[in-house]
Amino acid sequence: MSDTYIKPSREYLAKERKDFQQFLGKFATYSKIPATDFNVDDNLLDDVNMRVHQRVNYYLYFHGTQLEQTRKAAIKAYWILKYRPIKALRWSGAYDVNVHLAFFVLFAESLGRLLPNQPAKIQNMVVNNILNEYGDSFLRAFNEYDISKEAMMLIADSLKSIFKCEIKYHSI
């Protein structure tokens, strides 16, 4: 393997932008804000995607393994908090829209993938329990604290464990 980092191609970044637009639709539903009320700074979004790409390659090179999906989402959430690539035309949230987006990325991109075999009723119950229990704390922490990439991955790992326990509890 080469010792130099190879930047992602323009095609890769264009695909990531397109995927983000679809994801933004899900976030719009979650935040109850029309997707048309979000402005995305493509340069900042490219910076987020390049940083995620770098971490994925770092894991591959130094650990010889793919970065787990929950950790990848954590890294993406971290860089969203740093670069803040979206603006909301109308926003009444207590925190910047990117704080909510980072929180949503952490849940929707990582934890949501842990439930594919569960009935929708259980999925919704588990997600709502976690959001009700931890949502405000995470939003405040994402807004007020300087959380490292490693801490964000630890949060994702912890949430994954909580999620699995909740699934077992509700499946009984």
C-alpha positions, 0 to 999 in steps of 0.5 A: 500500500502506498504511503501517501493519501489519495484524495477522493475523486470528483465523482466520489464527492459528487456521489456523496453530495447526491447521497447527502441530499437524499439524507437531508430529506430524511432529516427534514422529516425528522426536524419538521422543516421542509428540505427546501429550507436548507442551504447546503454549502457544497464546499463545506460538505466536500470537506466533511466527506474528504475528512470521513474518507481520510479516516476510512483510509486511515483505518484501512491502512493502520488497522487493516480493516474497514471502519465500522458503520457506527464509527463512520457515522460518528466521524461524519457527525464530528466533522459536521459539527466542525464545518457546519455545512448547512444553514436553515432559512427558518429554524426555531431550534435552541441549537444550530441546525448542524448540531441537530444534523450531527445528532441525527447522523449518529442515530440514523446512519449508524444505529438505524442500521442495527434494526433491519430485522425488527418490526417497525413498532419495535424500531420506533419504540427503541429509537423514541426511548433513546431520543427521549432519554438522551436527546437533550444531553447529546444536543447540549454536549454537541453544542457546548463541548469540544468532543474529539473524533475518538470520543465521538466514536466511543459515543457511537459504540456506547449507543450501539450497546444501549440499542442492542439492550433495548432491542432485547428488552422490547423483543421479550 
